Amino acid sequence: MDGTAVACSPLDAQLRQQLAQLRAQDLYRTRRTVSGTHGARIVVDGQSCVNFCSNDYLGLAGDARIAAAASKALSNGVGSGASALVSGYNREHAQLEEALADHVQRPRALLFSSGWAANLGVMRALLGKDDTLIADELNHASLIDGGRLAGARYVRVPHGDVSAFADALASPREGRTLLATDSIFSMDGDLAPLASLSSLASAHGAALMVDDAHGFGVLGGGRGVLFESNSGVGMRGTGDGGNAATPYPVPRTQTPPLEADIYMAGFGKALGTAGAFVAGSEALIEFLIQRARTFVFSTAPPPALAAATRASLALIAGDEGVARRTQLAALIARFRQGCAQQGIALLPSSTAIQPLVLGAESRALTASRALLERGYWVAAIRPPTVPVGTARLRITLTATHTATEVDGLVTALTAALKAA
Ligand SMILES: *Cc1c(COP(=O)(O)O)cnc(C)c1O
């Protein structure tokens, strides 16, 4: 502070102390400001650079056709006016829910304003204190908070450990049991052992919830991780963990080869818009409409956003989706090969998320800064987002990167790591 005598409340005094502590630990976070369109080439804090820290895996966030669909719907205004159960449920929402149910081949789909809201809403609605949640320890924060909020018995299982899931299922339980897992883990890029979890759940009369935030639009020909079973999802320890960016189009009539009672995915990643949905049985969706508090007590998203998402869904389901997924798969392979040649040890991920663990927070920060100086934007991810001692660069590839940009990143990484 500048020494001016400004009265400092007790709360502010405490917060300033906590902030100072975060700074001292290299855990202080700040935002960088993007100008204009979000994409592989981006302007951040006034500097043009190549963006390797986006979840816009198919490069659709700035797509003009999706924006045009939103603009068209915006001629009716922005607001939905109320929650969906009062008067906020628009024809645009209904059409998107239909399209989503069709796309993932489930009886029904229900929109939520965000993935965070969907996970909290589902867990609080389905679980109470007599129930049990068995969850991977690296699940997304929203699944963790959802489980805590529900007040259920919470069993955290070591990452990807099928036998630990089995042990937890074998111990006596009352009430309902839910297994919950990310499909692709956000900070590691690896895939959950879904085939095993799915059969475990059905063998023990438990329900399975899959958060496919990072797989929807990319895996399973765009239909998500449940359509990915024929390419090795769930087979841990078999090389690189499946073919992440499967380009094949899945026929419309195919039901998911993998079973999950509750399928959740968002639009903020590969679809390039915002919001989320849950898909499942008629009974599940009707129950969530009655009881998911983040659905019942929250304003329905802008109808124009639903229109934009529907336009994006049409793109990813069509030939262009195939082309973009093919391009993404090629870039992932190129990047991994380039890193291997330079002796850069990436985590074993076959998806668009390619983390490089550096350990200390300061090391990740230094490397991230060095990369930005060279024109490559890669965020340093630190605790509590990742476990202590595993600070990392979370490099993400998108379909709109070029081979030259990927090669340039490998060169820049090689130099940045010498400095870090
Ligand atoms: C991003 C993400 C969410 C939250 O979705 P939002 O729509 O951004 O709130 C939930 N789960 C996972 C695994 C995510 O990566």
The ligand as an SDF file (V2000), in Angstrom:
LIG
                    3D

 15 15  0  0  0  0  0  0  0  0999 V2000
  -14.7250  -27.1080  -16.7960 C   0  0  0  0  0  0  0  0  0  0  0  0
  -15.2010  -28.2700  -16.0340 C   0  0  0  0  0  0  0  0  0  0  0  0
  -16.3880  -28.2330  -15.2920 C   0  0  0  0  0  0  0  0  0  0  0  0
  -17.1680  -26.9700  -15.0830 C   0  0  0  0  0  0  0  0  0  0  0  0
  -17.8420  -26.5910  -16.2180 O   0  0  0  0  0  0  0  0  0  0  0  0
  -18.2350  -25.0510  -16.4120 P   0  0  0  0  0  0  0  0  0  0  0  0
  -19.2740  -25.0890  -17.4470 O   0  0  0  0  0  0  0  0  0  0  0  0
  -16.9840  -24.3600  -16.8060 O   0  0  0  0  0  0  0  0  0  0  0  0
  -18.7500  -24.5780  -15.0720 O   0  0  0  0  0  0  0  0  0  0  0  0
  -16.8330  -29.3940  -14.6980 C   0  0  0  0  0  0  0  0  0  0  0  0
  -16.1300  -30.5260  -14.7900 N   0  0  0  0  0  0  0  0  0  0  0  0
  -14.9610  -30.5980  -15.4640 C   0  0  0  0  0  0  0  0  0  0  0  0
  -14.2180  -31.8930  -15.5310 C   0  0  0  0  0  0  0  0  0  0  0  0
  -14.4590  -29.4660  -16.1000 C   0  0  0  0  0  0  0  0  0  0  0  0
  -13.3050  -29.5180  -16.7600 O   0  0  0  0  0  0  0  0  0  0  0  0
  1  2  1  0
  2  3  1  0
  2 14  2  0
  3  4  1  0
  3 10  2  0
  4  5  1  0
  5  6  1  0
  6  7  2  0
  6  8  1  0
  6  9  1  0
 10 11  1  0
 11 12  2  0
 12 13  1  0
 12 14  1  0
 14 15  1  0
M  END
$$$$
